Amino acid sequence: MRPTPILLPAQLTDILRGARLSRGLTQTDVARQLGISTQAASKLENNAARVSFDRIHRLCQVLGLELLVQEKSTLNLRDAGAPEW
């Protein structure tokens, strides 16, 4: 998986689901590794934007993902051809 900047909290759900599926894991598999119910794992994945950082961090560990915080790019979007609002 290539580095993916998360610009909106809602993107996290798709990233986590994609990582789980690419590893051939079911929500039940993930739930067992986290020590939670399958229903709780589903809620965790589907409401990732509203879950505590601790739970997201634990889920990322199970999925073999790494969280990285870095300075935002200083790219001037106007120079990159972004539309003017």
MOUR-V192531 format. One record per residue. RES is the residue in three letters. PHI is phi as a letter, one per 30 degrees, with the letter a starting at -180 (none if undefined). Layout:
<<RES,PHI> <RES,PHI>>
//
This chain:
<<MET,none> <ARG,d> <PRO,e> <THR,b> <PRO,d> <ILE,c> <LEU,c> <LEU,b> <PRO,e> <ALA,d> <GLN,d> <LEU,e> <THR,e> <ASP,d> <ILE,d> <LEU,d> <ARG,d> <GLY,d> <ALA,d> <ARG,d> <LEU,d> <SER,d> <ARG,c> <GLY,i> <LEU,c> <THR,c> <GLN,d> <THR,d> <ASP,e> <VAL,d> <ALA,e> <ARG,e> <GLN,d> <LEU,d> <GLY,i> <ILE,b> <SER,d> <THR,d> <GLN,d> <ALA,d> <ALA,d> <SER,d> <LYS,d> <LEU,d> <GLU,d> <ASN,d> <ASN,b> <ALA,e> <ALA,d> <ARG,c> <VAL,c> <SER,d> <PHE,d> <ASP,e> <ARG,d> <ILE,d> <HIS,d> <ARG,d> <LEU,d> <CYS,d> <GLN,d> <VAL,d> <LEU,d> <GLY,i> <LEU,c> <GLU,c> <LEU,c> <LEU,b> <VAL,c> <GLN,b> <GLU,d> <LYS,d> <SER,e> <THR,c> <LEU,e> <ASN,d> <LEU,d> <ARG,d> <ASP,d> <ALA,d> <GLY,i> <ALA,d> <PRO,d> <GLU,d> <TRP,c>>
//
